[in-house]
């Protein structure tokens, strides 16, 4: 039975897309067929991590939402772009990075109900084991739908007061939507912090499991989204922690 997993954050800049791309790669390396859909239509970016640019996209998620193609026509097998031996497959459904199409989304919107149909079509047509949804930050109609249909939700936050408040709202919404599995990831934590104390405090604040506390990484900053961190630095503490998160999300 395929699992739908949303990766979300209340604010931008938390490392959500990087985390999603790395989790997808880790799961595919274990032989899974993984779909990754970028529903952050207003500010897409995860395609960069998989080595794609505008010229590689005949269709994007936008085209499906506007009735120009079937959802599977906007799916691209990107495992071969990673210059690594991947036992499974990764299919990426990117959002358009064309300024005019982003402006059209902001101006006209789209039928959010089509997303739900698209999620299930992807699982069936691509024979997926896992569909990862890279959501738009904050809470809107699209995000609520993604959370509602998910078997698991990972919420990413930084050790920041604004993140803490927004995450509280998201956790409350997720519980009202009866998400079966809810995990928190605290990302970009300064290495001067006591990680055990951060984990304890966050779990106490939200009464929710913290799957990992990930340190700020100079290597991650240097890589600058030009590749998949877990492939470039497989023994790094961040990579090891993300492998544990992947296991928890599909348990």
N, C-alpha and C positions, 0 to 999 in steps of 0.2 A: 504494500500500500504506500503510495507516494506521500511525502510530507511537504506541506507548504510552510515556509519559514520566513517571517518578516524581520528585517534588520532595520531598526528605527532609532532616531534621536530627536529630541524636542528642538534642538538648535543645530545649525550647521557648524562645520568645523570640528566635529567630534572624531572623524576618521571612519565614518559609517561605510562609505563606499570601499575604502581600503580594506576594512574588516570583512565586508561582504565578499569581495574578490578573493581574499585569502581563504576564507571559509569554503568558498566554492572550489578552489584549487585543492585544498586539503581533502575535501570529500571526494572529488574526482580522482585524486591520487590513490584513494582506497577502492577504486573501481566503480564508483557511483556515476550514474548519469544525472548531471546537475544542470538545471536551467537557472539563469540569472536574468531577471527583468528589471530594467531601470525605470521605475515609475516616478523618478524625480524629474518630471518632464520640463519643469521650469528652469532647472539648473543641472542638466545631465553631465556625467563625467566618468562613470565607471568603465566606459569603453576604452579610455586611455590606458587603464591598467592592463587590458588585454591586447594592447597594441593596435587598436582600431582608430581610424579617423573618418572624416566625412566621406572620402572617396570610396571607402569600403562598404558603405551603407546604401544599398539599393532601396531598401525599405527600412523604416524605423517604427517604433511603437506608435508614434503619431499617425503614420499612414494607416495602421490597423484601426485606430480610434476614429479616423475620418473616413473609413470605408474604402480605402484605396487598395488594401491587400488583406489576405488572411494572416492571422497572428503568426503562424508557422513560417510564413514567407519573410518575416522580420527577424527570424532566429538564425544566428550564425554560429557555426561550430568553431570555437576559438582555442581549443586545446592545443592544436598544432602551432599556434603562434607563441607558445610559452617556452620553446626551446628546452623542453624537459620531457621525460618519459612519464606520461600520464596514463594510468591504467583505464580510467573511465573517460567520460566526455563532458565538456562544458559547452552549453549553448547560451549565447548572450543575445538578449533582445534589448538593443539600445534605444534610447530616445534621441530624437534629432538634435543636432547641434547647430542647425541652420537658424540664424537670427530671426528670419521671417516666420519660421514655423514655431519658434518659441513665443514670438510676439502674438501669433495667432491663438496659441493656447491661452495666453494671458487675456486676450481680447474676447475670445469666443467660448473658451472652455471646451468640454467634451462630455460624452455620455459615460459617466463613471461605471454604469452597469456593464458596459462592454468589457471592462477590466476583469470582472468576475468570470465572464464567459471565456475570456482569453486565457486566464490562469488555468482553467480546467482543460481547455483545448490543448494547451502546451503540454501539460502532464500526459494527456492521452496520446497526442500525435507524435511526440518525441520520446515516448516511453520513459518518462523521467522517474527517477527515484526521489529526487528532491527538487523543489522549486524555491529559490531564494529571491525574495522581493526586496530590492533596495529602494526604500520609501523616500518620499519627500519629507524634509524636516518639519516639525510642528504637527498640528492636527487639522486636517481638512477632510473633505468627503472621501477622497481617494485613500488617505491614510486609514480612516476608520474602516473602509471596506477591506483593505489589505489585512488589518489586524483581525477583523471579524472572521475572515476565511482561513486564518493561519492555525496550524497545529502547534506552532511555537513562535514566540516573539522574543527577540533579543533587543533590549534597549541600551544604547550606548550613551554614556555621560562622562564628562570630565569632572575633576574635583573643583567645581566652580559653583558659586551660589546660584547663578542664573540657571545652570544646568540642573541643579538639585531641585529647584522649584518646578521647572518644566517637566522634569522626569516624574515628579509626584503626580502631576495631572495625567500623564500618559499611563502610569501604572494604574491609577484609579479607573481610567477608561477601559484599559485592557481587562481589568477584573470584571467590570460591568458587562463586557462582551464575552466573558467566559473563555478566554484563551486558555487552552489546556496546559501549556507550559510557558512560563514567564521567567526570563533570566535577565540579569543586569550585567553589563560590562563597564568597568570604570577604566577609561582610557587616558593616555598621555599624563600619567601621574609622575610628578617629579621624583627622582630617585632618593631625594632627601626625606620623603615621607615614609612613615611606618605603614607598609602595605597591609599588614594584618589589622591594624587599627582602622585603616580606610575601609577595608572589607567589613569589619564589625560594625562600623558606624553607618555605612550605607545599608547593610542588611537590616539593622535596627530601625533606621529611618523609614524604610519602605516595606518592612516585613516581607522581604523578597530575597531569593537567593542571588548572590553575586557569583557569577560563573568564573570571573577572572578580574584581577586588577593588573592592568597592563602599564608598564613603565613608559615614560617618554623615551624615545629612541632616536639618537643622532643618526643611526644607520637608516632608519625609516625616513627621516627628513632628507638625508643625502640621496636616497633612492628617488625621492620626489615623484612618486606615482609612475615611474617609468618601467615598472614591472611588479611582479608578485613577490612580496617580502619573504614569505615562507619558502619560496624557491631559492631566492638569493641568500637567505640566512636561515637555513633549516634548523640549526641548533641554537638559535637565539632564544632567549627567554620569552619574547613575544610570540614567536612561532610555536614554541612548546605549549604556551598557554592557549593559543588559538586552536591547537589540536584537541586540547581538553574541552574547549567550548564546543567544538564541532561534535564531539561525542555526546555531550550533554543535550545538545539541541535535537539530535535524532534518537536519543534513548527512548 
